[in-house]
Amino acid sequence: MTATRFLSETRNTAFLNTFIAAQHATQRATTLVAGFVFCLFILTLAVPMSASASVVRLQTTLGNIDIELYDTAAPATVANFLAYVNSGRFNNSFIHRAIPGFVIQGGGFVWVNETTPVAEVVKNPPVMNEFSPARSNLRGTIAMAKTVDNPNSATSEWFVNLANNAANLDNQNGGFTVFGKVTDAGMVVVDAIAALALVNAGGAFTDLPVINYTSGNIVRANLVMVERASIIGEAPPVLPTQFQGLWWAGEAESGWGLSLTQPPAIIIFATIYSYDANGQPVWYVMPGCTLVNGTTSVTCSSQVFRVDGGTRPTIPWAGQGRTVTPVGNGVITFFTASNARFDFTINNVTNSKIITVQPIGTDTAAPTINYTDLWWAGEGEAGWGIALTQQSSTILQHGLPMTLRANRFGMLPLIAKL
């Protein structure tokens, strides 16, 4: 019988750690057994790289693998991948799975030490699936692993297609999102990894590629290590790049987001829209978030504040009753002009979210003036206002009023055409 090959994340270090401690192991050839069901997730791209695409280098034991990313075609997936690269979490990881004629896979596990050799890569929240038939799973493309029967579950694991796998991987689990392509020189290294002998270490490591291994303990030198992952192409956005607009974590988390207003070139005023524990809409602000160029990204950080008091704008404003309370801190890290990560602690809750620009307008007949900004009734009524986000000739309005009891009312979205 012929089994369908799947691609999923694999999360079990106990099998390999036990295997490494064993004195004898059975080495097997690299031939794939017919009928084997393999779980992995692939992301590939069959379209040319954009002129402004990011290039990531994986420095492995067998040589460098350079990957051209599709920043525009798969923005959320690229931002997710770059978040792991920039945080160093791919450093000291290893290729834990290889199926000749199919894929090699990594990004799931790191080598710790000889006593407790293997640990999982620390995961970010899952990223929304961005599969498109225009970006098919062909040889040389790269993808992120995800959980079986869960299209929006990709986190850290990635793989490279060794063959044209479109017939299989484009048609299961929502399709596997292609987000980049390995260079020709990089594929020489990938093919060398796929040609290594394999050992069955059980669990997630049934197809573990090894170097110069015969029997006994597996040591670091036997593994195909990814010593370092780094961005080598397309420097981060250079100031004064405009990050102004509406940002979100994708359709799967629709209902919360950030409205970024960038009046001068290097200052951002961020309004955060969310919900409280009772499901009521709330909003917070990050004023004076100054942009700073880094080596691989642009960041801004600020305190997060809650505004209470006053009244809603339909009746006279009582500015003297307004209170501004610090509730935490936030950091926005921009990898490109449309891909970022939002790290925050608000009301003692800490989290990290991959965010992208939310599209609201697609027409090209844009007016001369762009009205994206924060609008208010002046200092005397500070505490309420309107945030306008304009894309082409479409405007999305978010109202920031108060209730009659002087509590924050949250956002009132309104879409209009100019």
Secondary structure, 3 states (H helix, E strand, C coil): CCCCCCCCCCCCCHHHHHHHHCCCCCEECCCCCCCCCCCCCCCCCCCCCCCCCCEEEEEECCEEEEEEECCCCCHHHHHHHHHHHHHCCCCCEECCEEECCCEEEECCEEECCCCCCEEECCCCCCECCCCCCCCCCCCCEEEECCCCCCCCCECCCEEEECCCCHHHHCCCCCCCCCCEEECHHHHHHHHHHHCCEEECCCHHHCCEEECCCCCCCCCHHHECEEEEEEEEECCCCCCCCCCCEEEECCHHHCCCEEEEECCCCCEEEEEEEEECCCCCEEEEEEEEEEEEECCCCEEEEEEEEEEECCCCCCCCCCHHHCEEEEEEEEEEEECCCCEEEEEEEECCEEEEEEEEECCCCCCCCCCCCCCCEEECCCHHHCCCEEEEEEECCEEEEEEECECCCCCECCCCEEEEEC
